[in-house]
Amino acid sequence: MSKALVIVFVKNIKLGKVKTRLAKTIGNQGAYDVYSELVKVTEQATENVSADKRIYFSDAVVDTKWKNDSKAVQHGIDLGERMKNAFQKGFEDGYDRIVLIGSDLPDITANHINKGLDVLKENEVVFGPAEDGGYYLIGLSKMNKSVFENKPWSQTDLLEETLQELNKKQVTFTTLDTLNDIDTYEDLIASKFYQSNIQLQEKIKQLHD
């Protein structure tokens, strides 16, 4: 068994349930199409990572995604508890470096994930900062429940507050490149992911016009 584990959190792709902020501009179908493409990007990024993978779906396991990898359903009352439970299971199963990513990052690559795993050889925690003040990647080299508890989820000070707490507790951490996720129409049209996907552009333009 590899000592490194990559956890991917995926929302089940359902109309009206994904990218709800984006849907306010381009509608539920548009948001569905965008998220479907983002999940493909995430699948491609994890293909070239030399670590075990566990895919945690929001509602139900989808066998057609990540066909050769372990799959489960997230459990917990909020994002923090769901992430904490996934990490806890990984450490209980003998992994010593675990990285978790979401599935809505247009620019995520295997390099970001591999770097996250690599820096955990020297640090207890790693974050991939998102431009909105949160993070797209979190990694641990040993269980640390506090990073998942009593945090301002979905707020602009999430990462800042988490790092301040780690500093106070003298926990070693590092950060990776900052990336932007896609929450709004402005995020979407500014992204290379969208600009290079002609088929997606045509779908969105039909819905947005």
C-alpha positions in Angstrom: 0.0 0.0 0.0 1.2 3.5 -0.8 1.8 5.6 2.3 0.3 8.6 0.5 -3.4 9.2 -0.1 -5.3 11.6 -2.2 -8.9 12.3 -1.2 -11.2 14.0 -3.7 -14.5 15.6 -2.5 -17.0 15.5 -5.3 -20.6 16.8 -5.4 -23.0 14.5 -7.2 -23.7 16.2 -10.5 -27.4 17.1 -10.2 -29.4 19.8 -11.8 -29.9 22.7 -9.4 -27.5 21.3 -6.8 -24.1 22.3 -8.1 -22.5 25.8 -8.6 -25.6 27.5 -7.2 -24.0 31.0 -7.2 -23.0 30.6 -10.9 -26.5 29.3 -11.7 -27.9 32.6 -10.7 -26.3 34.0 -13.8 -26.3 31.2 -16.3 -29.1 29.0 -15.0 -29.1 25.5 -13.5 -28.3 23.8 -16.8 -25.3 26.0 -17.4 -24.0 25.5 -13.9 -24.5 21.7 -14.4 -22.5 21.8 -17.7 -19.7 23.8 -16.1 -19.4 21.6 -13.1 -19.4 18.4 -15.2 -16.4 19.8 -17.1 -14.6 20.7 -13.9 -15.0 17.2 -12.5 -13.3 15.9 -15.8 -10.4 18.3 -15.1 -10.1 16.9 -11.6 -10.2 13.3 -12.8 -7.4 14.1 -15.3 -5.3 15.8 -12.6 -5.5 12.8 -10.3 -4.7 10.3 -13.0 -1.0 11.1 -12.9 -0.6 11.1 -9.1 1.4 8.1 -7.7 -0.7 7.7 -4.6 -3.8 5.8 -3.5 -7.0 7.7 -4.2 -10.4 7.8 -2.4 -13.3 9.6 -3.9 -15.9 10.9 -1.5 -19.2 11.8 -3.2 -21.7 14.2 -1.5 -24.8 11.9 -1.8 -24.2 8.6 -3.6 -21.3 6.7 -5.2 -21.1 7.1 -9.0 -19.3 4.1 -10.5 -18.6 5.7 -13.9 -16.3 8.3 -12.3 -12.7 7.3 -11.2 -13.4 3.8 -12.2 -10.4 2.1 -10.6 -10.3 4.0 -7.3 -11.9 3.5 -3.9 -15.2 5.4 -3.5 -17.4 6.4 -0.5 -20.0 8.9 0.6 -19.1 11.9 2.7 -20.6 12.0 6.2 -20.8 14.8 8.7 -23.0 17.8 9.5 -20.7 20.4 7.8 -17.7 20.6 5.5 -15.3 20.6 8.3 -16.7 17.4 9.9 -16.9 15.7 6.5 -13.2 16.5 5.8 -12.2 15.5 9.4 -13.9 12.1 9.1 -12.2 11.4 5.7 -8.8 12.3 7.1 -9.4 10.3 10.3 -10.3 7.2 8.2 -7.1 7.6 6.1 -4.8 7.8 9.1 -6.6 4.9 10.8 -5.9 2.9 7.6 -2.2 3.5 7.8 -1.5 6.4 5.5 1.1 9.0 6.7 0.6 11.8 4.2 -2.9 12.7 3.1 -4.0 15.5 0.7 -7.7 16.4 0.1 -8.9 18.5 -2.9 -12.2 19.6 -4.1 -13.5 19.1 -7.7 -14.3 22.6 -9.0 -10.8 23.9 -9.8 -10.2 24.7 -13.5 -6.4 24.9 -13.2 -5.6 22.0 -10.8 -2.9 19.7 -12.1 -1.1 16.6 -10.9 1.9 18.9 -10.0 -0.2 20.8 -7.3 -1.3 17.5 -5.7 2.2 15.9 -5.9 3.8 19.0 -4.4 1.2 18.9 -1.6 2.2 15.4 -0.8 5.9 16.1 -1.1 6.0 19.1 1.3 4.2 16.9 4.0 7.5 15.1 4.4 8.8 18.2 6.2 5.5 19.9 7.4 2.5 18.8 9.4 0.0 20.8 7.3 -0.2 22.2 3.8 -2.7 24.4 2.1 -3.4 25.4 -1.5 -4.8 28.9 -1.1 -7.8 29.9 -3.2 -8.2 33.5 -4.3 -11.5 33.9 -2.4 -9.7 33.4 1.0 -10.4 29.7 1.3 -8.3 26.8 0.1 -8.6 24.3 -2.7 -6.2 21.8 -1.1 -5.4 20.7 2.5 -2.9 18.1 3.5 -1.8 16.6 6.8 1.1 14.4 7.9 -0.7 13.5 11.1 -4.3 14.0 12.4 -5.1 17.5 13.5 -8.8 17.9 14.3 -8.5 21.6 15.1 -8.1 22.7 11.5 -11.6 21.3 10.8 -13.4 22.6 13.9 -15.1 26.0 14.6 -14.0 27.5 11.3 -15.7 30.2 9.1 -16.6 27.9 6.2 -17.2 29.7 2.9 -16.0 33.0 4.4 -13.1 35.1 3.0 -11.1 34.8 6.2 -11.1 31.0 6.4 -7.5 30.3 5.5 -6.1 33.4 7.4 -7.9 32.3 10.6 -6.7 28.7 10.2 -3.1 29.7 9.7 -3.2 32.1 12.7 -4.4 29.2 14.8 -1.6 26.9 13.6 1.0 29.6 14.3 -0.3 29.9 17.9 0.0 26.2 18.3 3.4 26.1 16.7 2.3 23.6 14.1 4.5 23.5 11.0 2.8 24.4 7.7 3.4 25.6 4.2 1.3 26.9 1.3 1.2 26.1 -2.4 0.4 28.3 -5.4 -2.8 30.3 -5.2 -5.5 29.2 -7.6 -9.0 30.6 -8.4 -12.1 28.4 -8.3 -15.2 29.2 -10.4 -18.1 30.6 -8.3 -19.4 33.5 -10.5 -19.9 34.2 -14.2 -17.0 36.6 -14.1 -14.7 33.8 -12.7 -15.9 31.6 -15.5 -15.3 33.8 -18.5 -11.9 35.0 -17.2 -10.6 31.4 -16.9 -8.4 29.7 -19.4 -10.5 26.6 -18.8 -13.5 28.3 -20.3 -11.7 30.2 -23.0 -10.1 27.0 -24.3 -13.3 24.9 -24.2 -15.3 26.0 -27.3 -18.0 23.4 -26.8 -18.7 24.6 -23.3 -18.7 28.3 -24.5 -21.3 27.5 -27.1 -23.5 25.8 -24.6 -23.3 28.6 -22.1 -23.8 31.3 -24.7 -27.0 29.6 -25.8 -28.2 29.5 -22.2 -27.0 33.0 -21.3 -28.3 34.9 -24.3 
